[in-house]
């Protein structure tokens, strides 16, 4: 590979600096870390930058793959990455600095600072926004429903507010549930701006990044800005087996849009041990889990996830936007952190960071590597008979999220269909326990079929890592008596977005069409309930049994109502 002269100089200087600092890991340990990233360590692929921090110093850092495939620029520890939702902890810190300065309280109603926010008849506090317990519908889902194309159309803070201001309902009563909502952190960024008189970019630069010496970190609030040594995001085209450019295209900050390096992130990470920005009490509060109205504690703190891995406490947050993926996982008791920033959409930094921990913290872990998978004590399963697979097959429903999935037998093997042909092979690893065989995150996914007992109904449980399982109930064949598929045909509209949604019939199947999106084929889940890429569509009838509208539950948007305009 031949590098342009400027890129070669930058790479050599950075590599020399890296080699001078990277001696903390023994060579054999460093080799094992490199092996984890072997897939991306090549000149025809995007990849990752890795920073391993121990006791406040960089123990190892290295770049893998390319930051820019057009110009043959490699990833290095100094490469700048868009880190998506990792941004949220910096927005949360900005809020906490304002709290420290006595300029606001976490119990304040957000309407005090953003009066144009709709009055939902309930108090939404700053704390609700920070903990994702506000009930606010997610901005990305709302924009997508309104016809915006994520990361393709230019999206600004004003565009986000334009859809938020039209909302008439919340997903739930504030404080009742935890549902991740980017909207809350965009609003928090706006709160910072209105209280401080500075944009979130200006505030964080002055109050966080400059004091910490994070000279290559900032919130990008101008999509046309030139950022030196910025990585280009890529997505793999599975059909052509080539990478395509996939970058963000929005001028909205708070929930996302931070650009940083693994070198700079060490300075931020160390601030949690030896505060230079924010007093110790603020840093402690940043890592305290939120609570629901019923007293239940959630795993989310202030822009940070509080959890555990193999018996050790962890503090982390990941991010995913366009072709960018990121994660920084801290093991506070070991004063150890792994930061993984990638410019490939098929990378899973959360898994990669934990694989690094498996290597470096091997002697510290209290549980085995398989403990997080909830492996059955009966051991690893082998093959299943057709009768056993058929017994598992069927449609399952998650009541909380109104989400439907199918378990199907295909080509003599058990598969899960997450919707409209998003089919993945299941592999058994224990008694009625399965992983997903063909995804980067599959080994961290536990699907468990639970037989009925005197106290528990038959169901399917799904969990990631050590998280609490989501429960999916089996759904029987729908009662279609008196149902005519053509009854659903017509145009539908919502008061909360502008475009008209159209339902048509093609070859006996319902088709939903909407602005700037491909036609969505809906499949029947149960009577008057259809599922597509958009989510779950529940048609509503009047007293005469005529279709008058539908309610949409789509990811982080719940109870979104449409009225029928015409047949």
Long-range contacts (C-beta under 8 A, 24 or more apart in sequence): 1-43, 1-72, 2-72, 3-72, 3-73, 3-74, 4-71, 4-72, 4-73, 7-71, 7-72, 7-73, 7-74, 10-76, 10-78, 10-229, 11-73, 11-74, 11-76, 14-76, 14-77, 14-78, 15-76, 18-61, 18-62, 18-76, 18-77, 21-57, 21-58, 21-61, 22-58, 22-59, 22-60, 22-61, 22-62, 24-54, 24-57, 24-58, 24-59, 24-60, 25-52, 25-59, 25-60, 25-360, 29-359, 29-360, 30-60, 32-359, 33-60, 33-62, 33-356, 33-359, 33-360, 34-62, 34-64, 36-352, 36-355, 36-356, 36-359, 37-62, 37-64, 37-352, 40-64, 40-65, 40-342, 40-344, 40-347, 41-65, 43-72, 43-74, 44-69, 45-69, 45-243, 45-344, 46-75, 46-231, 46-232, 46-233, 46-234, 46-243, 46-323, 46-342, 46-343, 46-344, 47-75, 47-342, 47-343, 47-344, 47-347, 48-75, 48-340, 48-341, 48-342, 48-343, 48-344, 48-347, 48-349, 48-352, 49-75, 49-76, 49-77, 49-79, 49-81, 49-231, 49-261, 49-262, 49-340, 49-341, 49-342, 50-77, 50-262, 50-338, 50-339, 50-340, 50-341, 50-352, 50-356, 51-77, 51-262, 51-263, 51-265, 51-266, 51-337, 51-338, 51-339, 52-336, 52-337, 52-338, 52-339, 52-356, 52-360, 53-266, 53-269, 53-270, 53-336, 53-337, 53-338, 53-339, 54-335, 54-336, 54-360, 55-335, 56-266, 56-270, 56-273, 56-274, 56-335, 57-266, 58-263, 58-266, 59-360, 61-262, 61-263, 65-343, 65-344, 67-229, 67-230, 67-231, 67-232, 67-343, 68-231, 68-232, 69-232, 69-234, 69-243, 70-232, 75-231, 75-343, 76-229, 77-261, 77-262, 77-263, 78-216, 78-229, 78-261, 78-263, 79-229, 79-230, 79-231, 79-261, 79-341, 80-216, 80-227, 80-228, 80-229, 80-230, 80-231, 80-259, 80-260, 80-261, 81-230, 81-231, 81-259, 81-260, 81-261, 81-324, 81-326, 81-341, 81-342, 81-343, 82-220, 82-230, 82-231, 82-233, 82-247, 82-248, 82-256, 82-257, 82-258, 82-259, 82-321, 82-322, 82-324, 83-258, 83-259, 83-260, 83-319, 83-324, 83-326, 83-341, 84-256, 84-318, 84-319, 84-320, 84-321, 84-324, 84-325, 84-326, 85-182, 85-255, 85-256, 85-317, 85-318, 85-319, 85-320, 85-321, 86-258, 86-317, 86-318, 86-319, 86-326, 86-327, 86-328, 87-185, 87-219, 87-253, 87-254, 87-255, 87-256, 87-257, 87-258, 87-319, 88-185, 88-254, 88-255, 88-303, 88-317, 89-286, 89-302, 89-303, 89-304, 89-317, 90-204, 90-208, 90-219, 90-258, 90-268, 90-303, 91-185, 91-188, 91-189, 91-192, 91-200, 91-253, 91-254, 91-255, 91-303, 92-130, 92-185, 92-188, 92-286, 92-302, 92-303, 92-304, 93-204, 93-208, 93-277, 93-278, 93-282, 93-286, 93-302, 93-303, 94-188, 94-189, 94-192, 94-200, 94-203, 94-204, 94-207, 94-208, 95-126, 95-130, 95-188, 95-191, 95-192, 95-302, 96-278, 96-282, 96-285, 96-286, 96-302, 97-207, 97-208, 97-277, 97-278, 97-282, 98-192, 98-195, 98-196, 99-282, 100-278, 100-279, 100-282, 103-195, 103-196, 104-191, 104-195, 106-130, 110-134, 110-187, 110-191, 113-190, 113-191, 113-194, 113-195, 114-187, 114-190, 114-191, 114-194, 116-161, 116-165, 117-164, 117-165, 117-187, 118-164, 118-165, 118-166, 118-167, 118-168, 120-167, 120-169, 120-170, 122-170, 122-173, 122-174, 123-174, 124-174, 125-174, 126-188, 126-191, 127-290, 128-174, 128-175, 128-184, 129-184, 129-185, 129-187, 129-188, 130-184, 130-188, 130-290, 130-302, 130-303, 131-178, 131-290, 131-298, 131-300, 131-301, 131-302, 132-178, 132-179, 132-180, 132-181, 132-184, 132-300, 133-174, 133-175, 133-176, 133-177, 133-178, 133-179, 133-290, 133-292, 133-298, 134-170, 134-174, 134-181, 134-183, 134-184, 135-170, 135-171, 135-172, 135-173, 135-174, 135-176, 135-177, 135-179, 136-164, 136-167, 136-170, 136-171, 136-181, 136-183, 136-184, 136-187, 137-167, 137-170, 137-171, 137-181, 137-183, 137-556, 137-557, 137-558, 137-560, 138-180, 138-181, 138-182, 138-183, 138-555, 138-556, 138-557, 139-163, 139-164, 139-181, 139-182, 139-183, 139-186, 139-252, 139-255, 140-182, 140-556, 141-554, 141-555, 141-556, 141-557, 142-167, 142-183, 142-496, 142-497, 142-557, 145-497, 145-514, 145-534, 145-552, 145-554, 145-557, 145-560, 146-497, 146-498, 146-499, 146-515, 147-497, 147-498, 147-499, 147-514, 147-515, 147-516, 147-517, 148-516, 149-516, 151-246, 151-247, 151-248, 151-249, 151-250, 151-321, 151-322, 152-249, 153-249, 154-223, 154-249, 154-250, 154-251, 155-249, 155-250, 155-251, 155-252, 156-250, 156-251, 156-252, 157-186, 157-189, 157-190, 157-251, 157-252, 157-253, 159-252, 160-186, 160-252, 161-190, 163-496, 163-497, 166-495, 166-496, 166-497, 167-496, 168-495, 168-496, 169-559, 169-561, 171-556, 171-557, 171-558, 171-559, 172-558, 173-293, 175-292, 175-293, 176-292, 176-293, 176-294, 177-292, 178-290, 178-292, 178-298, 178-300, 179-556, 179-558, 180-556, 181-556, 182-255, 182-256, 183-255, 184-255, 185-254, 185-255, 185-303, 186-252, 186-253, 186-254, 186-255, 187-254, 188-254, 189-253, 189-254, 189-255, 190-254, 192-254, 199-253, 200-253, 200-254, 201-253, 207-277, 208-268, 208-277, 209-264, 211-276, 211-277, 212-267, 212-268, 212-271, 212-276, 212-277, 213-267, 214-260, 214-264, 214-267, 214-268, 215-264, 216-259, 216-260, 216-261, 216-263, 216-264, 217-258, 217-259, 217-260, 217-261, 217-264, 217-268, 218-258, 218-259, 219-253, 219-257, 219-258, 219-259, 220-253, 220-257, 220-258, 220-259, 221-251, 221-252, 221-253, 221-257, 222-251, 223-248, 223-249, 223-250, 223-251, 227-259, 230-259, 231-324, 231-341, 231-343, 232-323, 232-343, 233-321, 233-322, 233-323, 233-324, 233-343, 233-344, 233-345, 234-323, 234-343, 234-344, 234-345, 235-322, 235-323, 235-344, 235-345, 235-346, 236-344, 236-345, 236-346, 243-344, 245-323, 246-322, 246-323, 246-345, 247-322, 247-323, 248-321, 248-322, 248-324, 256-319, 256-321, 260-341, 261-341, 262-339, 262-341, 265-328, 265-339, 266-337, 266-339, 269-328, 269-330, 269-337, 269-339, 272-315, 272-330, 272-332, 273-332, 273-335, 287-315, 299-467, 307-465, 307-466, 308-466, 309-354, 309-357, 309-372, 309-465, 309-466, 310-357, 310-358, 310-365, 310-366, 310-367, 310-368, 310-369, 310-371, 310-372, 311-365, 311-366, 311-367, 311-371, 312-361, 312-364, 312-365, 312-366, 316-350, 316-353, 318-349, 318-350, 320-345, 325-349, 327-352, 327-353, 328-353, 329-353, 329-354, 329-357, 331-357, 331-361, 331-364, 334-361, 334-364, 336-360, 336-361, 346-440, 347-440, 348-440, 348-441, 351-440, 351-441, 351-443, 351-444, 372-444, 372-465, 372-466, 373-429, 373-435, 373-443, 373-444, 373-446, 374-433, 374-446, 374-448, 374-463, 375-429, 375-430, 375-433, 376-429, 376-430, 376-431, 376-432, 376-433, 377-430, 378-430, 378-431, 379-430, 380-428, 380-429, 380-430, 381-428, 381-429, 381-430, 381-431, 381-433, 382-428, 383-428, 384-414, 384-428, 386-412, 389-413, 389-414, 392-432, 392-449, 394-474, 394-475, 395-474, 395-475, 395-525, 395-526, 396-459, 396-460, 396-472, 396-473, 396-474, 396-475, 397-472, 397-473, 397-474, 397-475, 397-525, 397-526, 398-470, 398-471, 398-472, 398-473, 399-471, 399-473, 400-470, 400-471, 401-470, 401-553, 402-535, 402-536, 402-538, 402-553, 402-558, 403-472, 403-536, 403-553, 404-475, 404-525, 404-529, 404-531, 404-536, 405-472, 407-460, 416-447, 419-531, 419-532, 419-533, 420-520, 420-521, 420-523, 420-531, 420-532, 420-533, 475-525, 475-526, 478-524, 478-525, 478-526, 478-527, 478-529, 479-527, 480-527, 482-545, 483-527, 483-528, 485-509, 485-510, 487-546, 487-547, 488-530, 488-539, 488-547, 489-567, 490-547, 490-564, 490-565, 490-566, 490-567, 491-564, 491-565, 491-566, 492-549, 492-550, 492-562, 492-563, 492-564, 492-565, 493-562, 493-563, 493-565, 494-560, 494-561, 494-562, 494-563, 495-561, 496-560, 496-561, 500-565, 501-562, 512-537
